[in-house]
Amino acid sequence: MSVAGRELFLCSCNGTQPLDAAAIGRALDLPAAPKVRTMLCQKELPVFAEGAHGDVLVACTQEARLFEEVAQEGARTQTIRFVNLRESGGWSPEARSATPKIAALIAAAALPEPAPVAQVSYASRGQLLIVGPLDAAIDWAKLLSPQLAVTVLATGRTAGASLPAERTFPISTGRLASLAGWLGAFEATWTQDNPIDLDLCTRCHACVRACPEGAIGESYQVDLDRCKSHRKCVAACGDVDAIDFARAARERAGTFDLVLDLAREPWFRMHQPPQGYFAPGADVVAQAKAVAELATMTGEFEKPKYFAYKASICAHERSGKLGCSACIDVCSTGAIRADGDGVFVEPHLCMGCGACSTVCPSGAMSYQYPAMPDQGARVRTLLATYARAGGRDATILVHGPDANEAIARLARRGRGLPARVIPLEVHHVASTGLDLWMAALAWGAAGVSVLLTGDEAPQYRDAIAFQMRLGDTVANALGYQGEHFRLVDASDVAAAEAALWSAAPALGVRAPATFAPTPEKRTTLALALDHLALHAPVPRKLIPLYAGSPWGRVDVDGDACTLCLACVGACPEGALIDHPEALRLRFVESKCVQCGICAATCPEHAIALVPQLDLTAEARAPRLLNEAEVVGCIACGKPLGTRRMIDGMVAKLAGHAMFAKPGALDRLRMCGDCRVKAMVAEEPGGIDLLKGGRI
């Protein structure tokens, strides 16, 4: 049975999940009910092998590898996709009422593939730097040197350790001074501060025999705590000249493709270090896992470029005045840094969490894996199919791939997922935010929950929680009562199960919206908010918000503002605008992201931010904040400035000795040219100069 051009294979898994084929067929608008198998992965596998033609959709994830192998053998399958119905809804006390969810999951799985994204390339030739205690570093270096080009940097004390009998890889001792980069492009510097230079040392053992204190061991490094400065080792070394106590600490540098950091405290402290960097610490098991992975990391690699950046609407900075730094603050990989008025994202460091796009108020940073139109289409399909099949009060459960095991445990050991909870797997839970969530409410969802595993960066939880608080504030202000957005912690399976089953559905919209998601974050949000406001149980024009909100107005102190219009030039969103024919300051509230650059730029400190959400049409149109009468030069009429500015200047200088002469103050009401002429005319012979055209 074909669903959106894909051949559908359903299986009840030995009768353990009650699939209502007739209801599923009606919900998917199929000409007939699909056939439900009972043991598709065993006795009925030949049925699959015979029927797997073209694009195939299999409602089983447990045996995905088996089905892929069978499809490849038949050579008639172009693409094959899998959807998990069993743990998502088939194994649950509410399984018999989960048909709307099951139909929704099938419909979403049959959607076309998202648009391909650009790729980020890496190249590794296997140049590996191992940093850490000498004995452990050498042990792993011996194991890896047949496959990788190893360099060892031994740090800390080397007493008791020994160098290998054969010089098969470079060994240095010292202290790591700097390390930066990513897979295929690490740059490291270190200082060598021991008197013995291992690059020059021939390991002839002469210094070991000569040292009366036994301060030199099999590591061929001087234990400076034991050394009494006899310098007999220097004499024994002779012309080799590998030992020099007067040598200043030398800084060395190298470029590497991979780094194995065995130090107890890793060099990179961010939550997600660069790819190609492994820091297992002193844990031998973790070290073994890292070494096993390192052994495979040579060649060329690619990953998606997860983000897109539109600098023209970035509200980070203007003319040295800092505005929004939300993306920099939330990034767990250190991939984002300030870059003039905007920011720069190093794609090789980006791991694709998408948190930057979630917290970006303007949409300058957007997520591309998949982009919002594709992700939104998926959610919209889920909700539309669910509603068409008779489902009510749907909650979208956003989760990452790492939470699949937790969902499986819920189904195998507990009650599974409620019939109204529809799982939505994304690349990373931080990649969805207020635009998708509010759109989901407008499309008919009662709420959105995000399933965390505990492995996420702490700032992700805070960012998601803030967005959820903001969404619930708006929804409840419009009369959609209840908790629409929730964080669910999957690290405690029992607690997660209790949270999912005990949550009462919040009030949703009466008439689901039909708009399509757009690539522009604020446009999608505006469409969702307009629909929610139109059908609101409690109509509201204005919703007060709090600091950090991406909506709000700007208030201008008319008495302090001189209409210099510096704020207009500073506003990155075009929310503050002037007038082509008059001296007016105008404001378009729907464009304001509350970055605060205007307030920081204003020389009179006349601007204040007021977080709020204006749902009226007037918020999209320019409104007047301040205006002033422009006066001209009293001599030639050329526009000179605002009346208030000129009158204020005259009032302040009225008592100054320079303007004591009669008519001197009038020069302040003149343009520069007329002022010079007036001053020349007052001098002896000045009138003749003016008449002669010399001035």
C-alpha positions as CSV (number, residue, x, y, z in Angstrom):
1,M,0.0,0.0,0.0
2,S,1.5,3.3,-1.1
3,V,1.7,6.4,1.2
4,A,2.9,9.5,-0.7
5,G,4.5,7.3,-3.3
6,R,6.2,5.1,-0.7
7,E,5.4,1.4,-0.3
8,L,4.2,0.9,3.3
9,F,5.0,-2.2,5.4
10,L,3.2,-2.5,8.7
11,C,3.8,-5.2,11.3
12,S,2.1,-5.8,14.6
13,C,5.3,-7.4,16.1
14,N,3.8,-10.8,16.8
15,G,0.4,-9.2,17.7
16,T,1.9,-7.0,20.5
17,Q,0.7,-3.7,19.1
18,P,-3.0,-3.4,18.0
19,L,-2.8,-1.6,14.6
20,D,-6.2,-0.5,13.3
21,A,-5.5,-0.9,9.6
22,A,-8.9,0.5,8.5
23,A,-8.6,3.6,10.6
24,I,-5.0,4.2,9.5
25,G,-6.0,3.8,5.9
26,R,-8.8,6.4,6.3
27,A,-6.5,8.8,8.1
28,L,-3.9,8.5,5.3
29,D,-6.5,8.8,2.6
30,L,-5.6,5.4,1.2
31,P,-7.9,3.6,-1.3
32,A,-8.0,0.6,1.0
33,A,-6.7,-0.5,4.4
34,P,-3.0,-1.4,4.5
35,K,-2.0,-5.0,5.1
36,V,-0.7,-5.6,8.7
37,R,1.9,-8.3,9.0
38,T,2.7,-10.1,12.3
39,M,6.3,-11.4,11.8
40,L,7.7,-9.3,8.9
41,C,11.2,-9.7,10.1
42,Q,11.0,-13.5,10.3
43,K,8.5,-15.7,8.6
44,E,7.1,-13.0,6.4
45,L,10.5,-11.6,5.4
46,P,10.1,-13.1,1.8
47,V,6.9,-10.9,1.5
48,F,9.1,-7.8,2.2
49,A,11.8,-9.0,-0.2
50,E,9.2,-9.5,-3.0
51,G,7.3,-6.3,-2.4
52,A,10.0,-3.8,-1.6
53,H,10.0,-1.8,-4.9
54,G,11.0,1.9,-5.4
55,D,10.7,4.0,-2.3
56,V,9.9,2.0,0.8
57,L,8.6,2.9,4.3
58,V,8.9,0.2,7.0
59,A,7.2,0.6,10.4
60,C,10.0,-1.0,12.3
61,T,13.3,0.4,13.6
62,Q,14.6,-2.6,15.6
63,E,15.3,-4.7,12.4
64,A,16.3,-1.8,10.2
65,R,19.7,-3.3,9.3
66,L,18.0,-6.6,8.3
67,F,15.5,-4.9,6.1
68,E,18.2,-2.7,4.5
69,E,20.3,-5.8,3.6
70,V,17.3,-7.6,2.1
71,A,16.4,-4.6,0.1
72,Q,19.9,-4.3,-1.2
73,E,19.9,-7.9,-2.2
74,G,16.7,-7.4,-4.2
75,A,18.2,-4.4,-5.9
76,R,14.8,-3.0,-6.6
77,T,14.6,-0.5,-3.7
78,Q,15.6,3.1,-4.3
79,T,15.3,4.5,-0.8
80,I,14.1,2.9,2.4
81,R,12.9,4.7,5.6
82,F,11.9,3.5,8.9
83,V,9.3,4.8,11.5
84,N,9.0,3.6,15.1
85,L,5.4,2.8,15.9
86,R,5.9,0.2,18.5
87,E,7.7,2.2,21.2
88,S,6.0,5.5,20.1
89,G,2.5,4.2,20.5
90,G,1.9,0.6,19.9
91,W,3.2,-0.5,23.3
92,S,1.1,1.6,25.7
93,P,-2.0,1.2,27.8
94,E,-3.6,3.6,25.3
95,A,-2.4,1.7,22.2
96,R,-5.9,1.2,20.9
97,S,-6.6,4.9,21.0
98,A,-3.2,5.8,19.5
99,T,-4.3,5.3,15.9
100,P,-4.3,9.1,15.2
101,K,-0.7,9.3,16.4
102,I,0.4,6.3,14.4
103,A,-1.2,7.7,11.3
104,A,0.5,11.0,11.9
105,L,3.9,9.3,12.3
106,I,3.5,7.4,9.1
107,A,2.4,10.5,7.2
108,A,5.4,12.5,8.5
109,A,7.9,9.7,7.7
110,A,6.6,9.6,4.1
111,L,7.4,13.3,3.4
112,P,10.1,14.2,0.9
113,E,13.6,14.5,2.1
114,P,14.6,18.0,3.3
115,A,16.6,20.1,1.0
116,P,20.3,19.2,1.0
117,V,22.6,21.6,2.9
118,A,26.2,22.7,2.3
119,Q,29.0,20.5,3.6
120,V,32.0,21.4,5.8
121,S,35.1,19.4,4.9
122,Y,37.9,18.0,7.1
123,A,41.2,16.3,6.0
124,S,43.3,14.2,8.4
125,R,46.6,12.7,7.5
126,G,46.9,11.1,10.9
127,Q,49.3,13.5,12.5
128,L,48.6,12.8,16.2
129,L,49.8,14.8,19.3
130,I,49.6,12.9,22.6
131,V,49.8,15.1,25.6
132,G,50.1,13.8,29.2
133,P,52.1,11.8,31.6
134,L,55.1,10.2,30.0
135,D,54.4,6.6,30.8
136,A,50.8,6.6,29.7
137,A,51.6,8.7,26.6
138,I,54.3,6.4,25.5
139,D,52.1,3.3,26.0
140,W,49.4,4.6,23.7
141,A,51.9,6.0,21.3
142,K,53.5,2.6,20.8
143,L,50.0,1.2,20.1
144,L,49.1,3.9,17.6
145,S,52.4,4.6,15.9
146,P,51.9,1.8,13.3
147,Q,48.8,3.6,12.1
148,L,49.3,7.3,12.9
149,A,52.2,9.7,12.8
150,V,52.6,10.2,16.6
151,T,54.3,13.0,18.5
152,V,54.4,12.8,22.3
153,L,54.5,15.8,24.6
154,A,55.1,14.5,28.1
155,T,53.9,16.9,30.8
156,G,54.5,17.0,34.5
157,R,57.1,15.0,36.4
158,T,58.8,12.1,34.5
159,A,60.5,10.4,37.4
160,G,60.1,6.6,37.2
161,A,59.1,6.7,33.6
162,S,61.4,5.5,30.8
163,L,61.7,6.2,27.1
164,P,61.3,3.3,24.6
165,A,64.3,1.5,23.4
166,E,63.7,2.5,19.8
167,R,63.2,6.1,18.7
168,T,60.1,5.4,16.6
169,F,58.3,8.7,17.2
170,P,59.3,12.2,18.5
171,I,59.1,12.8,22.2
172,S,59.2,16.2,23.9
173,T,58.8,17.2,27.5
174,G,57.5,20.5,28.8
175,R,54.3,22.4,29.2
176,L,51.5,22.9,26.7
177,A,51.2,26.7,26.1
178,S,48.5,26.9,23.5
179,L,46.2,24.6,21.6
180,A,43.6,25.6,19.0
181,G,41.9,24.3,15.9
182,W,39.9,21.3,14.9
183,L,40.2,17.9,13.1
184,G,43.0,18.3,10.5
185,A,44.0,21.8,11.7
186,F,45.2,21.8,15.3
187,E,48.0,24.2,16.2
188,A,49.9,23.6,19.4
189,T,52.8,25.4,21.1
190,W,54.7,24.1,24.1
191,T,57.7,25.2,26.2
192,Q,60.6,22.9,26.9
193,D,62.1,23.9,30.2
194,N,64.2,20.8,31.2
195,P,68.0,21.1,30.7
196,I,68.0,18.0,28.5
197,D,66.8,18.4,25.0
198,L,65.4,15.1,23.9
199,D,65.7,16.0,20.3
200,L,69.5,16.2,20.7
201,C,69.8,13.4,23.2
202,T,71.3,10.2,21.8
203,R,70.3,8.2,24.9
204,C,73.8,7.0,25.4
205,H,73.2,6.8,29.1
206,A,76.4,8.7,30.0
207,C,74.6,11.4,31.9
208,V,72.7,8.8,33.9
209,R,75.9,7.1,35.0
210,A,77.7,10.5,35.7
211,C,75.0,12.0,37.9
212,P,76.0,11.6,41.6
213,E,72.5,12.3,42.9
214,G,70.7,9.9,40.5
215,A,68.6,12.9,39.4
216,I,68.5,11.5,35.8
217,G,66.6,8.3,35.1
218,E,65.4,6.3,32.1
219,S,63.3,9.3,31.0
220,Y,66.5,11.2,30.3
221,Q,65.2,14.3,32.1
222,V,66.8,16.0,35.1
223,D,64.8,15.9,38.3
224,L,65.6,19.4,39.4
225,D,64.5,18.8,43.0
226,R,67.3,16.2,43.4
227,C,69.9,17.9,41.3
228,K,72.8,19.6,43.3
229,S,74.2,21.4,40.3
230,H,77.4,19.4,40.0
231,R,77.1,19.6,36.2
232,K,78.9,16.3,35.8
233,C,76.2,15.3,33.4
234,V,77.1,18.2,31.1
235,A,80.7,17.1,31.0
236,A,79.6,13.5,30.3
237,C,77.3,14.6,27.4
238,G,80.3,16.3,25.8
239,D,80.0,17.4,22.2
240,V,76.5,16.1,21.9
241,D,75.5,19.2,23.8
242,A,72.1,17.9,24.7
243,I,72.3,19.3,28.3
244,D,72.4,23.0,29.0
245,F,71.3,24.3,32.4
246,A,71.6,27.9,31.1
247,R,69.3,27.3,28.2
248,A,66.2,29.5,28.4
249,A,62.8,27.8,28.1
250,R,62.3,27.1,24.4
251,E,58.9,27.5,22.8
252,R,58.1,24.9,20.1
253,A,55.2,24.6,17.8
254,G,53.5,22.0,15.6
255,T,50.5,21.4,13.5
256,F,48.5,18.2,14.0
257,D,45.3,16.5,12.7
258,L,44.4,14.8,16.0
259,V,45.0,15.4,19.7
260,L,44.8,12.8,22.5
261,D,44.9,14.7,25.8
262,L,45.6,12.5,28.8
263,A,45.9,15.3,31.3
264,R,43.5,15.1,34.3
265,E,42.2,18.6,33.4
266,P,41.4,18.9,29.7
267,W,42.8,21.8,27.7
268,F,39.4,22.6,26.1
269,R,36.9,23.3,28.8
270,M,33.8,23.9,26.6
271,H,31.0,21.4,26.8
272,Q,31.7,20.2,23.3
273,P,35.4,20.3,22.4
274,P,36.5,20.3,18.7
275,Q,36.2,17.3,16.6
276,G,39.5,15.4,16.5
277,Y,40.3,16.2,20.1
278,F,39.9,13.5,22.7
279,A,40.3,14.1,26.5
280,P,39.7,10.8,28.3
281,G,41.7,11.9,31.3
282,A,43.2,9.2,33.5
283,D,40.3,6.8,33.0
284,V,41.9,3.8,31.2
285,V,38.7,2.5,29.7
286,A,37.9,6.0,28.3
287,Q,41.4,6.2,27.0
288,A,41.0,2.8,25.2
289,K,37.7,4.0,23.6
290,A,39.4,7.2,22.4
291,V,42.4,5.4,21.0
292,A,40.1,3.0,19.1
293,E,38.3,5.9,17.5
294,L,41.6,7.8,16.8
295,A,42.9,4.8,14.8
296,T,40.1,5.3,12.3
297,M,40.4,9.1,11.8
298,T,42.5,9.5,8.7
299,G,41.2,10.6,5.4
300,E,38.6,13.2,4.3
301,F,35.4,13.8,6.3
302,E,32.3,15.9,5.8
303,K,29.6,17.2,8.0
304,P,26.6,19.5,7.3
305,K,26.9,23.2,7.6
306,Y,24.2,23.5,10.2
307,F,23.6,27.2,10.2
308,A,23.0,30.2,8.0
309,Y,23.9,33.7,9.0
310,K,22.4,37.0,7.7
311,A,24.7,39.8,8.9
312,S,22.5,42.6,7.7
313,I,19.9,42.0,10.5
314,C,22.3,40.9,13.2
315,A,21.8,43.0,16.3
316,H,25.2,42.2,17.9
317,E,26.9,45.6,17.7
318,R,26.9,49.0,15.9
319,S,29.7,51.5,16.0
320,G,31.2,50.0,19.1
321,K,27.9,49.8,21.0
322,L,27.1,46.3,22.1
323,G,23.6,45.0,21.6
324,C,22.7,41.3,21.5
325,S,25.3,38.5,22.3
326,A,22.8,35.7,22.8
327,C,24.4,33.4,20.3
328,I,27.9,33.9,21.6
329,D,26.7,33.3,25.2
330,V,24.8,30.0,24.4
331,C,27.3,28.4,22.1
332,S,28.8,25.3,23.8
333,T,31.7,24.8,21.3
334,G,33.2,28.3,21.2
335,A,32.4,28.4,17.5
336,I,30.9,32.0,17.6
337,R,32.9,35.2,18.2
338,A,32.4,38.9,17.7
339,D,33.4,40.1,14.3
340,G,32.9,43.9,13.9
341,D,29.2,44.8,14.0
342,G,28.3,41.1,13.6
343,V,29.5,37.7,14.6
344,F,31.6,35.0,12.9
345,V,30.8,31.3,13.1
346,E,33.6,28.8,12.6
347,P,31.8,26.0,10.7
348,H,34.5,23.5,11.6
349,L,33.8,24.0,15.3
350,C,30.0,24.1,15.0
351,M,28.4,20.8,16.2
352,G,24.9,21.6,15.0
353,C,23.0,22.1,18.3
354,G,21.1,25.0,16.8
355,A,20.9,26.9,20.1
356,C,22.2,30.0,18.4
357,S,19.2,30.1,16.1
358,T,16.9,29.4,19.0
359,V,18.0,32.4,21.0
360,C,18.6,34.8,18.1
361,P,15.8,37.4,18.3
362,S,16.1,38.7,14.8
363,G,16.5,35.5,12.8
364,A,20.0,36.5,11.6
365,M,21.1,33.1,12.7
366,S,19.0,30.3,11.3
367,Y,19.2,26.5,11.6
368,Q,19.5,24.6,8.3
369,Y,19.5,20.9,9.3
370,P,16.7,20.9,8.4
371,A,15.6,24.5,7.7
372,M,12.4,25.8,9.3
373,P,10.2,25.3,6.2
374,D,11.1,21.6,6.2
375,Q,10.8,21.1,9.9
376,G,7.7,23.1,10.1
377,A,6.1,21.1,7.3
378,R,6.9,18.0,9.3
379,V,5.1,19.3,12.4
380,R,2.2,20.6,10.4
381,T,1.8,17.2,8.7
382,L,1.9,15.4,12.1
383,L,-0.8,17.7,13.6
384,A,-3.0,17.8,10.5
385,T,-3.0,14.0,10.1
386,Y,-3.6,13.5,13.8
387,A,-6.6,15.8,13.8
388,R,-8.0,14.3,10.6
389,A,-7.9,10.9,12.3
390,G,-9.9,12.2,15.3
391,G,-7.0,12.9,17.7
392,R,-7.3,15.7,20.3
393,D,-5.0,17.7,22.5
394,A,-1.7,16.7,20.8
395,T,1.6,17.3,22.5
396,I,4.7,17.3,20.3
397,L,7.6,15.6,22.2
398,V,10.8,17.0,20.7
399,H,13.8,14.7,21.4
400,G,17.3,14.0,20.0
401,P,18.6,10.7,18.7
402,D,20.2,10.0,22.0
403,A,16.8,9.9,23.7
404,N,15.5,7.0,21.6
405,E,16.8,4.5,24.2
406,A,14.9,6.4,26.9
407,I,11.7,6.3,24.9
408,A,12.2,2.6,24.3
409,R,12.7,2.0,28.0
410,L,9.5,3.8,28.7
411,A,7.6,1.4,26.4
412,R,9.4,-1.7,27.5
413,R,9.4,-1.2,31.3
414,G,6.6,1.2,31.9
415,R,3.6,2.7,30.2
416,G,5.3,4.1,27.2
417,L,4.0,7.4,25.7
418,P,0.4,8.6,26.1
419,A,-1.7,8.4,22.9
420,R,-1.7,12.2,22.6
421,V,2.1,12.6,22.8
422,I,3.7,12.6,19.4
423,P,7.5,12.1,19.3
424,L,9.5,14.4,16.9
425,E,13.1,13.4,16.5
426,V,15.5,16.3,15.7
427,H,19.2,16.5,15.3
428,H,19.5,18.4,18.6
429,V,16.8,19.5,21.0
430,A,18.3,23.0,21.2
431,S,17.6,23.5,17.5
432,T,13.9,24.2,17.9
433,G,12.5,27.3,19.5
434,L,9.7,29.7,19.9
435,D,8.9,30.1,16.2
436,L,8.3,26.4,15.7
437,W,6.6,26.0,19.1
438,M,4.1,28.9,18.6
439,A,3.5,27.7,15.1
440,A,2.7,24.3,16.5
441,L,0.1,25.8,18.8
442,A,-1.4,27.7,15.9
443,W,-1.6,24.5,13.8
444,G,-3.6,22.8,16.6
445,A,-1.2,21.4,19.2
446,A,-2.0,21.7,22.8
447,G,1.6,21.9,23.7
448,V,5.3,21.1,23.0
449,S,7.6,19.2,25.4
450,V,11.3,18.9,25.0
451,L,12.9,15.7,26.3
452,L,16.4,16.2,27.8
453,T,18.9,13.4,28.5
454,G,21.1,15.3,30.9
455,D,24.0,15.4,28.4
456,E,23.1,18.8,27.0
457,A,25.1,21.9,27.9
458,P,23.7,23.6,30.9
459,Q,23.1,26.8,29.0
460,Y,20.8,24.9,26.6
461,R,18.4,24.1,29.4
462,D,18.3,27.7,30.5
463,A,17.8,29.0,27.0
464,I,15.0,26.5,26.2
465,A,13.3,27.2,29.6
466,F,13.4,31.0,29.0
467,Q,11.8,30.5,25.6
468,M,9.1,28.3,27.1
469,R,8.4,30.8,29.8
470,L,8.0,33.5,27.2
471,G,5.7,31.3,25.0
472,D,3.5,30.4,28.0
473,T,3.3,34.0,29.1
474,V,1.9,35.0,25.6
475,A,-0.4,32.0,25.3
476,N,-1.9,32.4,28.8
477,A,-2.4,36.1,28.3
478,L,-4.5,35.3,25.3
479,G,-6.6,32.9,27.4
480,Y,-5.1,29.6,26.3
481,Q,-4.8,28.4,29.8
482,G,-2.4,25.7,31.0
483,E,1.2,24.8,30.6
484,H,1.9,24.5,26.9
485,F,5.6,24.2,27.0
486,R,7.5,21.8,29.3
487,L,11.0,20.4,29.8
488,V,11.0,16.7,30.6
489,D,14.1,15.1,32.0
490,A,14.8,11.6,30.6
491,S,17.8,10.8,32.8
492,D,15.2,9.5,35.3
493,V,12.9,7.3,33.3
494,A,10.4,6.9,36.0
495,A,10.2,10.7,36.6
496,A,9.9,11.3,32.8
497,E,7.1,8.8,32.6
498,A,5.3,10.4,35.5
499,A,5.7,13.8,33.9
500,L,4.3,12.7,30.6
501,W,1.3,10.9,31.9
502,S,0.4,13.4,34.7
503,A,0.5,16.5,32.5
504,A,-3.0,17.8,31.8
505,P,-3.5,19.1,28.3
506,A,-3.5,22.9,28.0
507,L,-6.1,24.7,26.1
508,G,-5.5,24.9,22.3
509,V,-6.7,26.9,19.4
510,R,-10.3,26.2,18.2
511,A,-9.5,26.4,14.5
512,P,-6.0,25.2,13.3
513,A,-4.1,27.6,11.1
514,T,-3.2,26.7,7.5
515,F,-0.2,29.0,6.9
516,A,3.1,27.4,5.8
517,P,6.3,28.0,7.8
518,T,8.8,30.5,6.3
519,P,12.6,30.8,6.4
520,E,12.3,34.1,8.3
521,K,11.9,33.5,12.1
522,R,9.9,36.6,12.9
523,T,7.6,36.2,9.9
524,T,6.7,32.7,11.1
525,L,6.2,34.0,14.6
526,A,4.0,36.8,13.4
527,L,1.8,34.4,11.4
528,A,1.4,32.2,14.4
529,L,0.7,35.0,16.8
530,D,-1.8,36.6,14.5
531,H,-3.7,33.3,14.3
532,L,-3.6,32.7,18.0
533,A,-4.7,36.3,18.7
534,L,-7.6,36.0,16.1
535,H,-9.0,33.0,17.9
536,A,-8.0,33.9,21.4
537,P,-10.4,33.1,24.2
538,V,-9.4,36.4,25.8
539,P,-8.6,38.9,23.1
540,R,-5.6,41.1,23.9
541,K,-4.0,44.0,22.1
542,L,-1.0,44.4,24.4
543,I,0.9,41.8,26.5
544,P,3.5,43.1,29.0
545,L,6.7,41.0,28.9
546,Y,10.1,41.1,30.7
547,A,13.7,41.8,29.9
548,G,15.2,39.5,27.3
549,S,12.0,39.3,25.3
550,P,12.4,39.7,21.6
551,W,9.5,42.1,21.3
552,G,8.9,45.5,22.7
553,R,8.7,49.2,22.1
554,V,11.1,52.1,22.4
555,D,10.2,55.2,24.5
556,V,11.9,58.5,23.7
557,D,12.1,61.4,26.2
558,G,11.0,64.3,24.0
559,D,12.5,66.9,26.3
560,A,16.0,65.3,26.2
561,C,16.0,64.1,22.6
562,T,17.7,66.6,20.2
563,L,16.7,64.5,17.1
564,C,20.3,63.9,16.1
565,L,19.0,60.6,14.7
566,A,22.0,58.6,15.8
567,C,19.6,55.9,16.8
568,V,18.3,55.6,13.3
569,G,21.7,54.9,11.9
570,A,22.5,52.4,14.7
571,C,19.3,50.3,14.5
572,P,20.1,47.0,12.8
573,E,16.5,46.1,12.2
574,G,15.2,49.3,10.7
575,A,12.8,49.7,13.5
576,L,13.8,53.3,14.1
577,I,13.4,55.4,11.0
578,D,13.5,59.1,10.0
579,H,11.3,61.0,7.6
580,P,12.3,62.0,4.1
581,E,10.6,65.4,4.2
582,A,10.7,66.4,7.9
583,L,12.7,66.1,11.0
584,R,10.9,63.2,12.6
585,L,11.8,60.1,14.5
586,R,9.5,57.2,13.8
587,F,9.3,53.6,15.1
588,V,8.0,50.3,13.7
589,E,7.4,48.1,16.8
590,S,7.1,44.8,14.9
591,K,10.7,45.1,13.8
592,C,12.2,45.9,17.2
593,V,14.2,43.0,18.8
594,Q,15.0,45.0,22.0
595,C,18.7,44.7,21.4
596,G,19.3,48.0,23.2
597,I,21.8,49.4,20.6
598,C,19.7,52.5,20.2
599,A,19.7,53.3,23.9
600,A,23.5,52.7,24.1
601,T,24.0,55.0,21.1
602,C,21.8,57.9,22.2
603,P,24.1,60.7,23.4
604,E,21.3,62.3,25.5
605,H,20.3,59.0,27.1
606,A,16.7,59.7,26.0
607,I,15.8,56.2,25.0
608,A,14.2,53.4,27.1
609,L,13.2,49.9,26.2
610,V,9.8,48.5,27.2
611,P,9.4,44.8,26.6
612,Q,5.9,44.0,25.4
613,L,4.0,42.3,22.5
614,D,1.7,44.5,20.5
615,L,-0.7,42.4,18.5
616,T,-2.4,45.3,16.7
617,A,-1.9,46.3,13.1
618,E,-0.5,49.6,14.3
619,A,2.6,47.7,15.5
620,R,3.6,47.1,11.8
621,A,3.2,50.7,10.8
622,P,5.6,53.6,11.6
623,R,4.5,55.7,14.5
624,L,5.8,59.1,15.6
625,L,8.2,59.2,18.6
626,N,9.5,62.8,18.3
627,E,9.6,65.7,15.8
628,A,10.9,69.2,15.7
629,E,10.5,72.4,13.7
630,V,13.4,73.1,11.5
631,V,14.4,76.8,11.4
632,G,16.5,78.5,8.7
633,C,19.4,80.9,8.7
634,I,18.0,84.4,9.4
635,A,20.1,85.8,6.6
636,C,19.7,83.3,3.7
637,G,17.0,80.9,4.9
638,K,19.2,77.7,4.6
639,P,18.0,75.0,7.1
640,L,20.0,75.4,10.2
641,G,18.6,73.2,12.9
642,T,15.7,72.6,15.2
643,R,14.1,75.6,16.9
644,R,14.6,74.1,20.3
645,M,18.3,73.4,19.7
646,I,19.0,76.9,18.4
647,D,16.9,78.6,21.1
648,G,18.7,76.6,23.7
649,M,22.1,77.5,22.4
650,V,21.2,81.2,22.3
651,A,19.9,81.0,25.9
652,K,23.1,79.3,27.2
653,L,25.4,81.8,25.5
654,A,23.4,85.0,26.1
655,G,25.5,86.0,29.0
656,H,28.9,85.2,27.5
657,A,31.3,88.1,26.9
658,M,31.9,87.1,23.3
659,F,28.3,87.9,22.5
660,A,27.9,91.1,24.5
661,K,27.9,93.4,21.5
662,P,24.5,94.3,20.0
663,G,23.5,91.8,17.3
664,A,26.3,89.3,18.2
665,L,23.7,86.7,19.3
666,D,22.1,86.9,16.0
667,R,25.1,85.3,14.4
668,L,24.1,82.1,16.3
669,R,21.0,82.0,14.1
670,M,23.0,82.1,10.9
671,C,24.6,79.4,8.8
672,G,28.4,79.3,8.6
673,D,28.7,81.3,5.4
674,C,26.4,84.1,6.6
675,R,28.1,84.2,10.0
676,V,31.5,84.8,8.4
677,K,30.0,87.6,6.3
678,A,28.4,89.3,9.3
679,M,31.7,89.2,11.2
680,V,33.7,90.6,8.3
681,A,31.1,93.4,7.8
682,E,31.7,94.6,11.4
683,E,35.4,95.0,10.8
684,P,36.8,98.3,9.3
685,G,36.7,98.1,5.5
686,G,34.7,94.9,5.7
687,I,31.8,96.3,3.7
688,D,34.1,97.1,0.8
689,L,35.5,93.6,0.9
690,L,32.0,92.2,0.7
691,K,31.0,94.5,-2.1
692,G,34.1,93.7,-4.0
693,G,33.2,90.0,-3.9
694,R,36.4,89.1,-2.0
695,I,34.3,87.4,0.8
